[in-house]
């Protein structure tokens, strides 16, 4: 730095620019931040904008909300890490999709198993006696049968996923 001062943040000038574009004073920005629960003064805003005060992550979050901009837009272009992250390999993407599919299958299986068990417990008595002739009982038994069939298909999918991993 030409004046020998240590820079404590990289966001100050950007915050000042956004604030100015909204025709807000530093006092206005401080007041809006206070309304979001941050005990801050105009002097602290001046210190941030002048890069003389560091900024905590939660403070950046409040500033982004008050200024109505995404947090990443408070960073200078050269410091935007999200743009510079390496892209995952095709193999990593395939593995990620496989894991997500396994989770989806497990959730479906658990959901169908629970529903099937509940239906069987609640309406299992329809399988005996005269109730089997009623259309309600037939519909419920058909629903239980479909659930059990889906559970079987999900079990096969899980088995196929497991064998692919090995």
GUSERO-664231 format. One record per residue (C-alpha): x, y, z; residue in one letter. Coordinates in steps of 0.02 Angstrom, whole numbers, padded with zeros to 5 digits, always signed. Example, Ala and Ser with C-alpha at 12.3 -4.5 7.8 and 13.67 -1.06 7.14 Angstrom:
// residues 2
+00615-00225+00390A
+00684-00053+00357S
//
This chain:
// residues 166
+00000+00000+00000X
+00065+00171-00041X
+00015+00248+00126X
+00082+00102+00230X
-00088+00056+00304X
-00139-00125+00320X
-00294-00175+00223X
-00417-00264+00336X
-00547-00308+00205X
-00574-00315+00018X
-00760-00276+00019X
-00760-00097+00083X
-00750-00005-00084X
-00884-00117-00159X
-01000-00085-00012X
-00969+00102-00031X
-01008+00093-00217X
-01170-00005-00192X
-01223+00110-00049X
-01190+00264-00155X
-01285+00192-00303X
-01437+00182-00188X
-01410+00364-00134X
-01391+00308+00045X
-01280+00394+00172X
-01168+00292+00285X
-01290+00337+00424X
-01435+00265+00324X
-01340+00103+00293X
-01297+00091+00478X
-01478+00118+00527X
-01539-00016+00406X
-01410-00137+00477X
-01468-00095+00653X
-01645-00142+00601X
-01574-00313+00555X
-01501-00333+00730X
-01322-00272+00704X
-01269-00139+00830X
-01167-00031+00711X
-01129+00153+00691X
-01090+00267+00545X
-00908+00265+00600X
-00898+00076+00584X
-00971+00088+00408X
-00838+00218+00367X
-00704+00102+00436X
-00766-00043+00330X
-00780+00062+00173X
-00605+00130+00202X
-00538-00048+00225X
-00480-00004+00403X
-00595-00128+00489X
-00614-00314+00457X
-00785-00385+00418X
-00853-00545+00494X
-00948-00669+00387X
-01112-00636+00477X
-01086-00450+00450X
-01065-00480+00263X
-01226-00578+00266X
-01320-00433+00346X
-01240-00308+00227X
-01291-00413+00076X
-01471-00423+00140X
-01480-00238+00179X
-01399-00189+00013X
-01509-00318-00077X
-01365-00402-00168X
-01295-00579-00165X
-01151-00599-00043X
-01032-00648-00182X
-01060-00481-00268X
-00978-00396-00118X
-00813-00478-00165X
-00696-00405-00295X
-00696-00505-00458X
-00522-00577-00425X
-00577-00641-00254X
-00735-00731-00309X
-00690-00907-00264X
-00846-00988-00334X
-00797-00943-00511X
-00625-01022-00490X
-00674-01187-00412X
-00622-01340-00511X
-00762-01429-00600X
-00796-01607-00541X
-00743-01747-00657X
-00871-01846-00754X
-00832-01996-00643X
-00865-01893-00486X
-01030-01832-00558X
-01082-02011-00597X
-01040-02066-00420X
-01134-01917-00347X
-01288-01960-00452X
-01276-02142-00397X
-01271-02093-00213X
-01419-01976-00236X
-01515-02114-00325X
-01478-02236-00182X
-01542-02109-00056X
-01699-02082-00161X
-01730-02269-00175X
-01708-02294+00013X
-01827-02152+00052X
-01958-02221-00068X
-01938-02395+00003X
-01959-02332+00181X
-02110-02228+00131X
-02194-02372+00039X
-02152-02497+00175X
-02228-02386+00308X
-02384-02354+00205X
-02401-02538+00162X
-02381-02588+00344X
-02510-02459+00398X
-02635-02517+00267X
-02606-02700+00310X
-02628-02665+00495X
-02782-02558+00471X
-02870-02657+00336X
-02795-02830+00347X
-02956-02898+00422X
-03044-02871+00254X
-02960-03027+00187X
-03080-03137+00287X
-03268-03141+00299X
-03398-03054+00194X
-03305-02889+00183X
-03203-02950+00033X
-03357-02928-00074X
-03367-02742-00041X
-03288-02625-00168X
-03197-02530-00029X
-03112-02687+00033X
-03063-02737-00144X
-02989-02564-00176X
-02890-02570-00013X
-02825-02744-00051X
-02775-02685-00226X
-02683-02537-00148X
-02590-02651-00028X
-02545-02765-00174X
-02477-02617-00275X
-02376-02558-00126X
-02301-02730-00102X
-02260-02739-00288X
-02174-02568-00279X
-02076-02625-00128X
-02017-02776-00226X
-01963-02666-00372X
-01872-02547-00255X
-01782-02694-00174X
-01725-02751-00347X
-01663-02574-00385X
-01567-02569-00221X
-01491-02739-00258X
-01439-02681-00432X
-01360-02524-00359X
-01265-02627-00229X
-01198-02748-00359X
-01139-02603-00470X
-01038-02533-00325X
-00944-02695-00300X
//
